Amino acid sequence: MGDPRSFITINRVDSGYRPVTERIQDYDEVERLLPDDARMRQALRCMDCGVPFCHWACPVSNIMPEWQAKLAQGNWQAAYDILQATNNFPEFTGRLCPAPCEASCVLGINDDPVTIRENELAVIEHAFEAGYVQPKPPARRTGKKVAVIGSGPAGLACADSLNKAGHTVVLYEAADAVGGYLRFGVPDFKLDKRIIDRRIAILQAEGLTVQTGVKVGEDISVDDIQAEYNAVCLAIGARQPRDLPIEGRDLDGIHFAVDYLTQQNRLVRGDEIPDAERITAAHKHVVVIGGGDTGSDCVGTANRQGAQSITQIELLPAPPEIRPADQPWPLWPKLYKTSSSHEEGCKRLFNIATQQFSATDGHVQKLSAVHVEWHADDNGQYRMTEVPGSEFELEADLVLLAMGFVHVEHSELIAGFGIELNARGNIPVDERYMTGVDGLFAAGDASRGASLVVWAIHEGREAARGIHDYLSSR
Ligand SMILES: Cc1cc2nc3c(=O)[nH]c(=O)nc-3n(C[C@H](O)[C@H](O)[C@H](O)COP(=O)(O)OP(=O)(O)OC[C@H]3O[C@@H](n4cnc5c(N)ncnc54)[C@H](O)[C@@H]3O)c2cc1C
């Protein structure tokens, strides 16, 4: 820590976003970077607390105070070295993480927390620009072979860690490009896909083999995988979207959010999509069902496509704007969040239950809904009741279902490996991240359930540790 009074004398300054009128014309990243000197001043605000709760709250246990100190001194190389020791991909979390570290920053008790996520992004972008991030292939190979199935952040972190440990790793991906939801899901305006390509080039130069367009269980059999490799990690995500099986669900114009978002990612990449398959919000009344981050990504995309109106509806009540007493510091609070996409324009409704879709000529035209209330019963369980007489209709010629993901896809792959799923429909693992099948590990959303990029990276790293120990003991 440089000046011990900096947390009093320097205010939090966020990087901010490009102006709305400019950014909704394109799919480039919306967030800006502060100049280096301003960023270093922000790191000076870190108090180097005796007990760094930020470190405790971070799923990958980033050592915040240490790299804030290096950043504040302008020693970007040292800041990068400390940061990358606990996080394989700070360029993903620096852009996408909701930053539980900031919610538990001690400064946040009575002031604005340190801009930890933005500082992380600045350090890793500086590191790439300055050439600190170079391929470092392992000095020797162990002769052990590992297959990692699925190339989202969990699979990438697992494959990278094992490759660095000297194992020979093949990363299999069903899609035609690496990244999981980072590639096809998260909009380009939050994560430019060249950021993924830049990292993959480093991993490949370090000796990682990547095979895209290979769906394990279909294009290559489970038996062949088991015969070929000493260990296998399943990082296949929790990709079964939650549906809304109400009257009218089968009408045209009602889509899962991830199909809509993926298509836009492909268009940005330059793929041709036949008109008959295009899902577009242009000139449409769009209703997004689901008030979370995926819903917000749909709002941002629909605005860029030129929607006539956008309404985002949520079944639950609006979260509070400030930390409520039952979610005290340093816990993660569920607060009302206005994303950059919300700022770009949409109507947000809470406590709304969708009842029915109706149509003209087979294409959705209206959505019928009702206001609801939530009350705790005698056991403290919240129960929903409809408000009598509060039924209403919304014009809707594009409906996007963004209600989360229920579990891993129950595919041939799961049956082929003989996995017994847990009660939530995901892949159970032990403390080594091994499933009930010897030598078969799982990580990320596939075992944890739909979660966050930072948790996927954590689990990928931990599964790699489990696999390394398993291989070393044989
Ligand atoms: C639209 C959207 C926005 C999001 N925004 C954020 C955000 O801002 N911040 C955040 O922290 N989190 C966000 N998330 C959540 C985050 O993306 C996920 O938690 C994370 O990607 C999970 O990583 P994973 O590696 O476990 O799985 P995934 O990213 O789902 O990757 C799994 C991969 O496995 C592949 N696969 C599946 N089966 C096979 C097979 N049989 N053979 C070969 N490959 C296979 C899939 O094609 C996929 O590429 C978002 C999610 C979505 C959908």
The ligand as a MOL file (V3000), in Angstrom:
LIG
                    3D

  0  0  0     0  0            999 V3000
M  V30 BEGIN CTAB
M  V30 COUNTS 53 58 0 0 0
M  V30 BEGIN ATOM
M  V30 1 C -26.2600 -15.5030 -22.4310 0
M  V30 2 C -25.3760 -15.7940 -21.2460 0
M  V30 3 C -24.7220 -14.7500 -20.6290 0
M  V30 4 C -23.9180 -14.9970 -19.5250 0
M  V30 5 N -23.2680 -13.9420 -18.9510 0
M  V30 6 C -22.4380 -14.1680 -17.9120 0
M  V30 7 C -21.7270 -13.0830 -17.3160 0
M  V30 8 O -21.8270 -11.9310 -17.7290 0
M  V30 9 N -20.9070 -13.3680 -16.2640 0
M  V30 10 C -20.7380 -14.6510 -15.7920 0
M  V30 11 O -19.9470 -14.8570 -14.8590 0
M  V30 12 N -21.4210 -15.6850 -16.3350 0
M  V30 13 C -22.2580 -15.4800 -17.3700 0
M  V30 14 N -22.9530 -16.5270 -17.9230 0
M  V30 15 C -22.7760 -17.8810 -17.3670 0
M  V30 16 C -21.4760 -18.5160 -17.8780 0
M  V30 17 O -21.3300 -18.2650 -19.2510 0
M  V30 18 C -21.4580 -20.0070 -17.5840 0
M  V30 19 O -21.6020 -20.2010 -16.1900 0
M  V30 20 C -20.1410 -20.6440 -18.0510 0
M  V30 21 O -19.9400 -20.4580 -19.4320 0
M  V30 22 C -20.1210 -22.1380 -17.7250 0
M  V30 23 O -18.9340 -22.6720 -18.2100 0
M  V30 24 P -18.7710 -24.2160 -18.5420 0
M  V30 25 O -17.4090 -24.3570 -19.1180 0
M  V30 26 O -19.1270 -25.0310 -17.3590 0
M  V30 27 O -19.8800 -24.5550 -19.6450 0
M  V30 28 P -20.2560 -23.9110 -21.0630 0
M  V30 29 O -19.7700 -22.5210 -21.1990 0
M  V30 30 O -21.7030 -24.1680 -21.2170 0
M  V30 31 O -19.4360 -24.8040 -22.1000 0
M  V30 32 C -19.7380 -26.1670 -22.2970 0
M  V30 33 C -19.1740 -26.5820 -23.6580 0
M  V30 34 O -19.2770 -28.0020 -23.7880 0
M  V30 35 C -19.5860 -28.3110 -25.1440 0
M  V30 36 N -20.1460 -29.6550 -25.1890 0
M  V30 37 C -21.2960 -30.1050 -24.6310 0
M  V30 38 N -21.4770 -31.4160 -24.8970 0
M  V30 39 C -20.4000 -31.8080 -25.6400 0
M  V30 40 C -20.0080 -33.0570 -26.2270 0
M  V30 41 N -20.7480 -34.1540 -26.0990 0
M  V30 42 N -18.8460 -33.0990 -26.9410 0
M  V30 43 C -18.0680 -31.9920 -27.0770 0
M  V30 44 N -18.4140 -30.7790 -26.5440 0
M  V30 45 C -19.5580 -30.6970 -25.8250 0
M  V30 46 C -20.5920 -27.2260 -25.5100 0
M  V30 47 O -20.7130 -27.0930 -26.9090 0
M  V30 48 C -19.9390 -25.9950 -24.8360 0
M  V30 49 O -19.0480 -25.3550 -25.7140 0
M  V30 50 C -23.7720 -16.3180 -19.0320 0
M  V30 51 C -24.4490 -17.3720 -19.6480 0
M  V30 52 C -25.2430 -17.1200 -20.7520 0
M  V30 53 C -25.9690 -18.2570 -21.4170 0
M  V30 END ATOM
M  V30 BEGIN BOND
M  V30 1 1 1 2
M  V30 2 1 2 3
M  V30 3 2 2 52
M  V30 4 2 3 4
M  V30 5 1 4 5
M  V30 6 1 4 50
M  V30 7 2 5 6
M  V30 8 1 6 7
M  V30 9 1 6 13
M  V30 10 2 7 8
M  V30 11 1 7 9
M  V30 12 1 9 10
M  V30 13 2 10 11
M  V30 14 1 10 12
M  V30 15 2 12 13
M  V30 16 1 13 14
M  V30 17 1 14 15
M  V30 18 1 14 50
M  V30 19 1 15 16
M  V30 20 1 16 17
M  V30 21 1 16 18
M  V30 22 1 18 19
M  V30 23 1 18 20
M  V30 24 1 20 21
M  V30 25 1 20 22
M  V30 26 1 22 23
M  V30 27 1 23 24
M  V30 28 2 24 25
M  V30 29 1 24 26
M  V30 30 1 24 27
M  V30 31 1 27 28
M  V30 32 2 28 29
M  V30 33 1 28 30
M  V30 34 1 28 31
M  V30 35 1 31 32
M  V30 36 1 32 33
M  V30 37 1 33 34
M  V30 38 1 33 48
M  V30 39 1 34 35
M  V30 40 1 35 36
M  V30 41 1 35 46
M  V30 42 1 36 37
M  V30 43 1 36 45
M  V30 44 2 37 38
M  V30 45 1 38 39
M  V30 46 1 39 40
M  V30 47 2 39 45
M  V30 48 1 40 41
M  V30 49 2 40 42
M  V30 50 1 42 43
M  V30 51 2 43 44
M  V30 52 1 44 45
M  V30 53 1 46 47
M  V30 54 1 46 48
M  V30 55 1 48 49
M  V30 56 2 50 51
M  V30 57 1 51 52
M  V30 58 1 52 53
M  V30 END BOND
M  V30 END CTAB
M  END
